Amino acid sequence: MTQARENWSARSGFIFAAVGSAVGLGNIWRFPYVAYENGGGAFLLPYLIALLTAGLPLLFLDYVVGHKYRRSPPLAYQQITPKAESLGWWQVMVCLFIGLYYASVLAWAASYVYFSFGQKWQGNPEQFFLQQYLQNNRGTTLSFELIPHLFFPIVGMWALVLLILYLGVKRGVELSNKIFLPLLIVLFMILVVQAVRLPGAVEGLNAFFTPNWQAMTDYKVWLAAYGHIFFSLSVGFGIMVTYASYLGKKANLTGAGLVVGLANSSFEILAGIGVFSALGFMAHAQGVPVKEVVSGGIGLAFIAFPKLISSLGSSGDWFGFLFFSSLVFAGITSLVSVMEVPISAIQDKTGCSRKKAVLGIGGGTAILSTLLFSTASAMSLVDIIDHFINNIGVVLGALLSIVLVAWLIRGKLREYTAHSNEVSSIKLGKSWQVLLSIIAPLSLIVALGLTMNSLFQEGYGDYPAWLVGTFGWGSVLCCLIGAIVLHYLPRSPAAPDAKPDPNTGEHA
C-alpha cells in the first residue's frame, strides 16, 4: 500500500520553506564580497538582470516540474522521459555532498556563538580559527583523527536537523522554517542597525554601493552575477522541485516564485549593508582603506568578523552573538532543505516510511559527515568539495534540466506554460520560454566551460593534485556513479505509482 504524499499546511508554509532554503550562509558571507569585487553598486544591475532573465525562469521551471508530477526529482524527471531519472539522482547526489560539508560550517558557526562571549580568540582570530580551533593541516596530509571540539558541535547540528526532518513536512520542515526564518530576520536587522551606527560605517557603505560602471564591460562580472543567482535561489539541484511537490493542486506558482526571489535578493542586499558597515568600521579603526579588510567566504565569517568584535571591546560580545546566531539559523533552514531532497527521493523510489528514510539516508550522511569533518583536514575538504560540487555539480544539474525540457522534448515548455497559467496569478508566455531556452542555458554553458578549463589547466588553489583529485573530481565522479546506480535500483511495489490516473491526471 502506497503512502499519501505529505503537503504543506498552506501556501505560506511553502514560501517560508523556500525562502529558508534560499537564504543561507552564502547570502551573508558570499554576496557582499561578490558584489564588491565585481563593481560595487554597478554589480546590482547585472545581478537584477540575472535574477529576472535566468534565476526566476529556472525557479519557475523547478516549481512547475515539482507541482505537476508531485514527486522528488528522480521520479519527476522520469515522468518526462524514463532515461531522465538519472538526472534526478544526480541532483540527489549533489545534495548529499552539500549536506556532508555544510553541516560542518554550521557547527563552526554554532561554536562561535559561544566563543563570542569573552572573545575567546584573544586578539588573534586567524591563528585561533585555523590553528587552535580547526587545527588545520593546510591540505598537506589527510587526517582521520577526531578532534573532540569539532566532533560534538557537528553531532549536535545533525541531531537537530534530523529531528526536524523526522517530524515530517508540516510538523518538522514547515514549522522549523516558521520559527528560524523570523528569528534570523530579527537578529540580522538588529545587527544591521548596530553596524550602520558604527564610526566609519559610511566608508564601508560607499565601498559597497559606489558603482564602477567600467566593470560592467567585463564579461566576468556578468558571469559572476548569473553564477551567484543560481546558487542563491537554490535552483537546479532538486530542492525547489521537491518543495513544490508538496503543494496543493491550486498553488500560485509564479506568485510564490516572485515572493521567494525578491525576499532572497532583499536579504542579500541587507546582508551587504550590515557586513560592509562593519568592515568600514574596521578600516576606520585601523586607519586603512576598506579594501584591505575585505575578505570573502569563510575568512569573512571566522576571521574578519572576530577582528571586528575585538575592536568593539566588551560590547562586541553581543555583536558576535547576533552575527553567528544569524549564520546558525540561516544554515539550519538550508541544510534541512538540502537533506529533504534525498529523503523524499528514497521514499518515492522504495516506498519506505519517512522515518526509515531519515534514519537511513540522513543518519548515514550524518555519520560520514562527522567522521570526515571533525578532523584536521576539515577546512581543506570543505573548500575543495564546495568548489567542485557548486561549480560543476549544481551548474551541470541545472543545465541538463533546462536542456531536457527546452531542447530535447518538443512541446514540454508549452505544456508547462499551460500548467503554470492554470493556477498562477502571473501568467507565463513566450518570453519565459525564450529566457529558459536561450539565456539561462548559455550562461550556464559558459560558466561551466570556464570552470572546467581553469580546473584542468591550473588545478584548484595550492592543494596537492592528489587531494584535489580524490575529493574534488572524486566527488563529481561519485555523483555520476550514484546517479547511474540509483537509476537502476529496482523499484519497490510499495513505491508511489508513476503513471497518472487517466480520470484525474493526478498521480498516486
C-alpha positions, 0 to 999 in steps of 0.5 A, spaced: 500 500 500 502 506 497 503 512 502 499 519 501 504 524 499 505 529 505 503 537 503 504 543 506 499 546 511 498 552 506 501 556 501 505 560 506 508 554 509 511 553 502 514 560 501 517 560 508 520 553 506 523 556 500 525 562 502 529 558 508 532 554 503 534 560 499 537 564 504 543 561 507 550 562 509 552 564 502 547 570 502 551 573 508 558 571 507 558 570 499 554 576 496 557 582 499 564 580 497 561 578 490 558 584 489 564 588 491 569 585 487 565 585 481 563 593 481 560 595 487 553 598 486 554 597 478 554 589 480 546 590 482 544 591 475 547 585 472 545 581 478 537 584 477 538 582 470 540 575 472 535 574 477 529 576 472 532 573 465 535 566 468 534 565 476 526 566 476 525 562 469 529 556 472 525 557 479 519 557 475 521 551 471 523 547 478 516 549 481 512 547 475 516 540 474 515 539 482 507 541 482 505 537 476 508 530 477 508 531 485 514 527 486 522 528 488 526 529 482 528 522 480 521 520 479 519 527 476 524 527 471 522 520 469 515 522 468 518 526 462 522 521 459 524 514 463 532 515 461 531 522 465 531 519 472 538 519 472 538 526 472 534 526 478 539 522 482 544 526 480 541 532 483 540 527 489 547 526 489 549 533 489 545 534 495 548 529 499 555 532 498 552 539 500 549 536 506 556 532 508 560 539 508 555 544 510 553 541 516 560 542 518 560 550 517 554 550 521 557 547 527 563 552 526 558 557 526 554 554 532 561 554 536 562 561 535 556 563 538 559 561 544 566 563 543 563 570 542 562 571 549 569 573 552 572 573 545 575 567 546 580 568 540 584 573 544 586 578 539 588 573 534 582 570 530 586 567 524 591 563 528 585 561 533 580 559 527 585 555 523 590 553 528 587 552 535 580 551 533 580 547 526 587 545 527 588 545 520 593 541 516 593 546 510 591 540 505 598 537 506 596 530 509 589 527 510 587 526 517 582 521 520 583 523 527 577 526 531 578 532 534 573 532 540 571 540 539 569 539 532 566 532 533 560 534 538 558 541 535 557 537 528 553 531 532 549 536 535 547 540 528 545 533 525 541 531 531 537 537 530 536 537 523 534 530 523 529 531 528 526 536 524 526 532 518 523 526 522 517 530 524 515 530 517 513 536 512 508 540 516 510 538 523 518 538 522 520 542 515 514 547 515 514 549 522 522 549 523 522 554 517 516 558 521 520 559 527 528 560 524 526 564 518 523 570 523 528 569 528 534 570 523 530 576 520 530 579 527 537 578 529 540 580 522 536 587 522 538 588 529 545 587 527 544 591 521 542 597 525 548 596 530 553 596 524 550 602 520 551 606 527 558 604 527 564 610 526 566 609 519 560 605 517 559 610 511 566 608 508 564 601 508 557 603 505 560 607 499 565 601 498 559 597 497 554 601 493 559 606 489 558 603 482 564 602 477 560 602 471 567 600 467 566 593 470 560 592 467 564 591 460 567 585 463 564 579 461 566 576 468 562 580 472 556 578 468 558 571 469 559 572 476 552 575 477 548 569 473 553 564 477 551 567 484 543 567 482 543 560 481 546 558 487 542 563 491 535 561 489 537 554 490 535 552 483 537 546 479 539 541 484 532 538 486 530 542 492 525 547 489 522 541 485 521 537 491 518 543 495 513 544 490 511 537 490 508 538 496 503 543 494 496 543 493 493 542 486 491 550 486 498 553 488 500 560 485 506 558 482 509 564 479 506 568 485 510 564 490 516 564 485 516 572 485 515 572 493 521 567 494 526 571 489 525 578 491 525 576 499 532 572 497 535 578 493 532 583 499 536 579 504 542 579 500 542 586 499 541 587 507 546 582 508 551 587 504 549 593 508 550 590 515 557 586 513 560 592 509 558 597 515 562 593 519 568 592 515 568 600 514 568 600 521 574 596 521 578 600 516 576 606 520 579 603 526 585 601 523 586 607 519 586 603 512 582 603 506 576 598 506 579 594 501 584 591 505 579 588 510 575 585 505 575 578 505 570 573 502 567 566 504 569 563 510 575 568 512 569 573 512 565 569 517 571 566 522 576 571 521 574 578 519 568 578 523 572 576 530 577 582 528 571 586 528 568 584 535 575 585 538 575 592 536 568 593 539 571 591 546 566 588 551 560 590 547 562 586 541 560 580 545 553 581 543 555 583 536 558 576 535 552 573 538 547 576 533 552 575 527 553 567 528 546 566 531 544 569 524 549 564 520 546 558 525 539 559 523 540 561 516 544 554 515 539 550 519 533 552 514 538 550 508 541 544 510 534 541 512 532 543 505 538 540 502 537 533 506 529 533 504 531 532 497 534 525 498 529 523 503 523 524 499 527 521 493 528 514 497 521 514 499 518 515 492 523 510 489 522 504 495 516 506 498 519 506 505 516 510 511 519 517 512 522 515 518 526 509 515 528 514 510 531 519 515 534 514 519 537 511 513 539 516 508 540 522 513 543 518 519 548 515 514 550 522 511 550 524 518 555 519 520 560 520 514 559 527 515 562 527 522 567 522 521 570 526 515 569 533 518 571 533 525 578 532 523 584 536 521 583 536 514 576 539 515 577 546 512 581 543 506 575 538 504 570 543 505 573 548 500 575 543 495 568 539 495 564 546 495 568 548 489 567 542 485 560 540 487 557 548 486 561 549 480 560 543 476 555 539 480 549 544 481 551 548 474 551 541 470 544 539 474 541 545 472 543 545 465 541 538 463 534 540 466 533 546 462 536 542 456 531 536 457 525 540 457 527 546 452 531 542 447 530 535 447 522 534 448 518 538 443 512 541 446 514 540 454 515 548 455 508 549 452 505 544 456 508 547 462 506 554 460 499 551 460 500 548 467 503 554 470 497 559 467 492 554 470 493 556 477 498 562 477 496 569 478 502 571 473 501 568 467 507 565 463 508 566 455 513 566 450 518 570 453 519 565 459 520 560 454 525 564 450 529 566 457 529 558 459 531 556 452 536 561 450 539 565 456 539 561 462 542 555 458 548 559 455 550 562 461 550 556 464 554 553 458 559 558 459 560 558 466 561 551 466 566 551 460 570 556 464 570 552 470 572 546 467 578 549 463 581 553 469 580 546 473 584 542 468 589 547 466 591 550 473 588 545 478 584 548 484 588 553 489 595 550 492 592 543 494 596 537 492 593 534 485 592 528 489 587 531 494 584 535 489 583 529 485 580 524 490 575 529 493 574 534 488 573 530 481 572 524 486 566 527 488 563 529 481 565 522 479 561 519 485 555 523 483 555 520 476 556 513 479 550 514 484 546 517 479 547 511 474 546 506 480 540 509 483 537 509 476 537 502 476 535 500 483 529 496 482 523 499 484 519 497 490 511 495 489 510 499 495 513 505 491 508 511 489 505 509 482 508 513 476 503 513 471 497 518 472 490 516 473 487 517 466 480 520 470 484 525 474 491 526 471 493 526 478 498 521 480 498 516 486 
